[in-house]
């Protein structure tokens, strides 16, 4: 075995653990995927806090109601982005998560409503919404496995497979339920667990934090996390040390489908209704959040902290534009620019470390 090949294997197994422990902030920014976005996020927050203190009447960034609404908005996209981020680290994409977000939340709601007999029953079953959620999560994982099987069996880009999946599940939503909105008022304790509020903290943010910690431990403290980085960074080297890329990528696809389903149900519980096309476009926002957070488009690089900060920055920008009463299309312009800048920065960092 040549020295260069051995080095490739070492990097594939633990590329994210191999970087030196930073002793300075500059080292951390330069060596970690989320370093650049963390600095940018802090700068934006400091500027917004300063603006809120200097102009409290015209820029109400620090208003409790504004903070509460922003936190509520972050959670659904953040939950979806966690699954998308894991899949991107493994070197694949899923453009169907937005359609699954709508389709599977409608499945969960219709099952729960059907088990209750009607939406406004006097004695609704406490178990009904949990059964609906469980079914949606299982279907989300299975659909992810189907996408993986098609992608890997026929050796086609996951971009194409899941683009077709996006259109398929969009049509399946209309076939299953139609174009009308669906009311979803789950019984207790489901409503409190997934839709309760604790001051400015909504239950959805709590779930986002729980899954963020769980995925952090999975990626950085578990062997499976090493496998995700390995198959995304260097598939041949991963195979050489006994990792099964197809199995690893199937798990990543299943996680993306699972998180899309969970995100949709959590959002439906908060809002109280579901729009059949409500999730369309979220898949691009989720990918954008991951890229802004330092995930490489080629796989093998990224972090959970980066996904969290990327999602938070996207909604911070949206909040700033709303507070400034800027036209809606400004949001797309800023996010698009931020994506390009983030990719340029990540590419430059990787080249400097080569």
C-alpha positions as MATLAB code, in Angstrom:
seq = 'XXXXXXXXXXXXXXXXXXXXXXXXXXXXXXXXXXXXXXXXXXXXXXXXXXXXXXXXXXXXXXXXXXXXXXXXXXXXXXXXXXXXXXXXXXXXXXXXXXXXXXXXXXXXXXXXXXXXXXXXXXXXXXXXXXXXXXXXXXXXXXXXXXXXXXXXXXXXXXXXXXXXXXXXXXXXXXXXXXXXXXXXXXXXXXXXXXXXXXXXXXXXXXXXXXXXXXXXXXXXXXXXXXXXXXXXXXXXXXXXXXXXXXXXXXXXXXXXXXXXXXXXXXXXXXXXXXXXXXXXXXXXXXXXXXXXXXXXXXXXXXXXXXXXXXXXXXXXXXXXXXXXXXXXXXXXXXXXXXXXXXXXXXXXXXXXXX';
ca = [
       0.000    0.000    0.000;
       1.451    3.338   -0.986;
       1.845    6.147    1.516;
      -0.567    8.364   -0.396;
      -3.290    5.720   -0.369;
      -2.839    5.155    3.353;
      -3.202    8.872    3.898;
      -6.448    8.918    1.893;
      -7.823    6.131    4.069;
      -6.903    7.931    7.258;
      -8.612   11.096    6.067;
     -11.714    9.203    4.939;
     -12.228    7.522    8.317;
     -11.969   10.604   10.520;
     -11.504   13.720    8.436;
     -13.623   15.697   10.831;
     -11.649   14.461   13.847;
      -8.210   14.765   12.246;
      -7.941   18.533   12.352;
      -5.767   19.887   15.184;
      -7.360   21.291   18.309;
      -7.432   25.056   17.722;
      -5.696   27.201   20.310;
      -6.837   30.488   18.836;
     -10.097   31.745   17.403;
      -8.416   32.228   14.023;
      -7.337   28.580   14.007;
     -10.867   27.412   14.761;
     -12.347   29.622   12.047;
      -9.818   28.349    9.524;
      -9.993   24.639   10.358;
     -13.653   23.962   11.193;
     -16.494   23.813    8.648;
     -18.679   26.062   10.783;
     -15.946   28.566   11.696;
     -16.697   31.192    9.076;
     -20.469   31.096    9.518;
     -20.098   31.313   13.313;
     -18.144   34.551   13.021;
     -20.597   35.979   10.486;
     -23.564   34.962   12.641;
     -22.095   36.674   15.690;
     -21.357   39.852   13.730;
     -24.941   39.949   12.427;
     -26.339   39.359   15.914;
     -24.204   42.097   17.448;
     -25.296   44.520   14.725;
     -28.958   43.596   15.202;
     -28.776   43.937   18.987;
     -27.097   47.316   18.627;
     -29.771   48.404   16.143;
     -32.523   47.198   18.473;
     -31.063   49.174   21.380;
     -30.441   52.347   19.372;
     -33.738   52.314   17.454;
     -36.217   50.383   19.631;
     -39.299   51.908   17.978;
     -38.363   51.375   14.338;
     -36.218   48.219   14.600;
     -37.923   45.927   17.101;
     -35.440   43.089   16.917;
     -35.265   42.657   20.699;
     -39.034   42.669   21.202;
     -40.139   39.471   22.932;
     -42.863   38.828   20.359;
     -40.341   39.118   17.522;
     -37.929   36.708   19.212;
     -40.737   34.208   19.843;
     -41.967   34.295   16.245;
     -38.446   33.923   14.851;
     -37.680   30.927   17.065;
     -40.947   29.252   16.033;
     -40.084   29.773   12.379;
     -36.561   28.360   12.678;
     -37.516   24.937   14.047;
     -39.324   23.256   11.081;
     -36.640   24.176    8.559;
     -33.913   23.385   11.074;
     -35.267   19.905   11.736;
     -35.396   19.221    8.001;
     -31.925   20.694    7.471;
     -30.424   18.328   10.056;
     -31.473   15.327    7.967;
     -30.438   16.988    4.722;
     -27.070   17.889    6.258;
     -26.315   14.300    7.257;
     -27.175   13.168    3.737;
     -24.979   15.864    2.165;
     -22.060   14.818    4.364;
     -22.572   11.294    2.983;
     -22.279   12.763   -0.519;
     -25.931   12.743   -1.655;
     -28.908   15.111   -2.004;
     -32.641   14.842   -1.452;
     -34.843   17.318   -3.304;
     -38.030   15.522   -2.241;
     -37.965   16.480    1.455;
     -40.186   19.523    0.883;
     -42.865   17.412   -0.804;
     -42.526   14.735    1.903;
     -42.931   17.459    4.535;
     -46.432   18.161    3.199;
     -47.423   14.630    2.179;
     -46.448   12.878    5.400;
     -47.870   15.554    7.692;
     -51.189   15.149    5.855;
     -50.949   11.374    6.284;
     -50.329   11.811   10.024;
     -53.209   14.280   10.387;
     -55.751   12.238    8.426;
     -54.874    9.090   10.383;
     -55.189   10.945   13.700;
     -58.472   12.585   12.684;
     -59.855    9.283   11.404;
     -59.020    7.444   14.625;
     -60.764   10.181   16.576;
     -63.874    9.808   14.437;
     -63.955   13.540   13.772;
     -61.803   16.561   14.425;
     -63.940   18.023   17.169;
     -64.907   14.899   19.051;
     -65.890   15.210   22.699;
     -63.608   12.362   23.733;
     -60.641   12.329   21.358;
     -58.164    9.527   21.734;
     -54.869   10.667   23.232;
     -53.064    7.961   21.249;
     -54.458    8.935   17.821;
     -51.943   11.700   16.958;
     -49.045    9.566   18.215;
     -50.131    6.751   15.897;
     -50.333    9.204   13.004;
     -46.871   10.543   13.821;
     -45.392    7.048   14.070;
     -46.851    6.100   10.691;
     -45.490    9.269    9.082;
     -42.004    8.678   10.511;
     -41.928    5.071    9.335;
     -43.106    6.079    5.864;
     -40.505    8.847    5.741;
     -37.720    6.395    6.508;
     -39.016    3.840    4.015;
     -39.356    6.430    1.260;
     -35.783    7.505    1.923;
     -34.705    3.870    1.549;
     -36.568    3.644   -1.779;
     -34.808    6.763   -3.052;
     -31.503    5.262   -1.972;
     -32.211    1.915   -3.640;
     -33.045    3.580   -6.964;
     -30.019    5.868   -6.800;
     -27.520    3.165   -5.902;
     -28.997    0.262   -7.862;
     -29.084    2.138  -11.154;
     -26.074    4.361  -10.412;
     -27.846    7.631  -11.148;
     -27.345   10.968   -9.380;
     -29.483   11.383   -6.274;
     -30.309   14.838   -7.609;
     -32.268   13.188  -10.446;
     -33.844   10.470   -8.313;
     -35.166   12.878   -5.708;
     -36.187   15.479   -8.284;
     -38.496   12.806   -9.674;
     -39.479   11.945   -6.103;
     -40.371   15.573   -5.425;
     -42.817   15.619   -8.327;
     -44.140   12.167   -7.440;
     -44.904   12.994   -3.794;
     -46.292   16.385   -4.746;
     -48.773   14.616   -7.011;
     -49.410   11.936   -4.371;
     -50.388   14.660   -1.908;
     -53.036   16.009   -4.270;
     -54.240   12.502   -5.102;
     -54.472   11.515   -1.437;
     -56.101   14.650   -0.081;
     -56.757   17.207   -2.806;
     -55.762   20.853   -2.896;
     -57.699   22.033    0.152;
     -56.101   22.718    3.522;
     -56.477   20.174    6.311;
     -57.235   21.116    9.894;
     -55.098   19.423   12.543;
     -55.945   19.930   16.216;
     -54.326   17.026   18.073;
     -55.466   16.050   21.535;
     -53.418   16.244   24.712;
     -50.702   15.442   25.610;
     -49.545   15.507   21.973;
     -50.533   19.167   21.545;
     -48.407   20.253   24.503;
     -45.439   17.992   23.735;
     -45.100   19.208   20.158;
     -46.944   22.542   20.170;
     -46.700   23.942   23.686;
     -45.110   27.252   24.588;
     -42.841   28.139   27.491;
     -42.443   31.898   27.354;
     -40.601   32.704   24.133;
     -39.528   29.058   23.829;
     -41.806   26.906   21.687;
     -41.831   23.125   21.928;
     -40.593   22.879   18.343;
     -37.360   24.672   19.304;
     -36.877   22.191   22.141;
     -37.205   19.319   19.659;
     -34.794   21.062   17.292;
     -32.249   21.308   20.113;
     -32.757   17.659   21.094;
     -32.205   16.404   17.556;
     -29.254   18.748   17.037;
     -27.512   17.266   20.087;
     -28.443   13.723   19.009;
     -27.049   14.233   15.505;
     -23.929   15.873   16.895;
     -23.264   12.794   19.015;
     -24.029   10.560   16.032;
     -21.638   12.345   13.691;
     -18.797   13.117   16.066;
     -18.995   10.446   18.751;
     -20.248    7.344   16.940;
     -18.703    5.041   14.372;
     -21.615    5.578   11.975;
     -20.725    9.274   11.867;
     -17.231    8.358   10.715;
     -18.805    6.245    7.998;
     -20.907    9.177    6.740;
     -17.815   11.369    6.434;
     -15.810    8.553    4.866;
     -18.224    7.619    2.072;
     -18.855   11.278    1.294;
     -15.189   12.219    1.273;
     -13.527    9.232   -0.385;
     -15.723    6.286   -1.352;
     -12.856    4.068   -2.571;
     -10.863    4.561    0.607;
     -13.983    3.811    2.669;
     -14.449    0.518    0.816;
     -10.778   -0.311    1.342;
     -11.174   -0.252    5.126;
     -14.379   -2.304    5.156;
     -17.105    0.355    5.152;
     -20.197   -0.479    3.098;
     -21.071    2.711    1.192;
     -24.511    1.540    0.008;
     -25.615    0.631    3.507;
     -24.269    3.885    4.935;
     -25.935    6.032    2.279;
     -29.235    4.187    2.692;
     -29.215    5.065    6.383;
     -28.522    8.709    5.491;
     -31.428    8.760    3.003;
     -33.711    7.207    5.633;
     -32.685    9.872    8.159;
     -33.497   12.642    5.659;
     -36.974   11.186    5.022;
     -37.571   10.650    8.741;
     -36.659   14.247    9.595;
     -38.812   15.635    6.772;
     -41.806   13.765    8.214;
     -41.091   14.902   11.769;
     -40.603   18.495   10.669;
     -43.937   18.493    8.842;
     -45.890   17.112   11.792;
     -44.278   19.542   14.246;
     -45.102   22.487   11.963;
     -48.685   21.262   11.491;
     -49.152   20.994   15.244;
     -47.973   24.566   15.739;
     -50.071   26.091   12.967;
     -53.154   23.902   13.392;
     -53.606   23.279    9.685;
     -51.711   21.858    6.708;
     -51.451   23.261    3.197;
     -50.811   20.551    0.545;
     -48.078   22.644   -1.073;
     -46.731   24.201    2.102;
     -43.401   22.380    2.032;
     -42.453   23.060   -1.573;
     -39.321   25.172   -1.722;
     -38.166   24.132    1.729;
     -35.810   21.558    0.238;
     -33.777   24.336   -1.386;
     -33.786   26.379    1.805;
     -32.586   23.336    3.757;
     -29.735   22.726    1.308;
     -28.919   26.446    1.425;
     -28.750   26.360    5.231;
     -26.348   23.400    5.096;
     -24.118   25.009    2.456;
     -24.055   28.311    4.328;
     -23.162   26.323    7.442;
     -20.066   24.859    5.798;
     -21.272   21.594    4.238;
     -19.358   20.698    1.080;
     -21.361   20.122   -2.085;
     -19.095   17.172   -2.860;
     -19.662   15.490    0.513;
     -17.342   14.546    3.355;
     -17.416   17.914    5.104;
     -19.919   19.635    7.355;
     -21.091   19.844   10.951;
     -24.286   19.970   12.970;
     -23.314   23.298   14.521;
     -22.896   24.656   11.006;
     -26.378   23.469   10.015;
     -27.891   25.085   13.121;
     -26.069   28.375   12.540;
     -26.861   28.321    8.815;
     -30.563   27.882    9.530;
     -30.524   30.576   12.200;
     -28.729   33.005    9.887;
     -31.244   32.435    7.097;
     -34.123   33.330    9.409;
     -32.214   36.215   10.975;
     -31.852   37.739    7.517;
     -35.540   37.178    6.868;
     -36.431   38.793   10.193;
     -34.221   41.817    9.501;
     -35.831   42.389    6.117;
     -39.323   42.089    7.622;
     -38.488   44.576   10.364;
     -37.080   46.970    7.758;
     -40.221   46.442    5.628;
     -38.100   45.458    2.638;
     -39.751   43.797   -0.391;
     -40.015   40.028   -0.154;
     -37.729   39.318   -3.104;
     -34.821   40.859   -1.172;
     -34.752   37.699    0.964;
     -34.016   35.457   -2.019;
     -31.361   37.887   -3.214;
     -29.543   37.933    0.115;
     -29.741   34.164    0.641;
     -28.562   33.507   -2.918;
     -25.606   35.826   -2.453;
     -24.802   34.229    0.909;
     -24.759   30.744   -0.645;
     -22.234   31.789   -3.292;
     -20.046   33.567   -0.740;
     -20.183   30.547    1.592;
     -19.121   28.142   -1.174;
     -16.250   30.439   -2.180;
     -15.092   30.681    1.437;
     -15.325   26.918    2.005;
     -13.412   26.203   -1.199;
     -10.697   28.675   -0.263;
     -10.364   27.130    3.210;
     -10.040   23.614    1.813;
      -7.388   24.725   -0.674;
      -5.403   26.480    2.046;
      -5.365   23.261    4.056;
      -4.377   21.061    1.090;
];
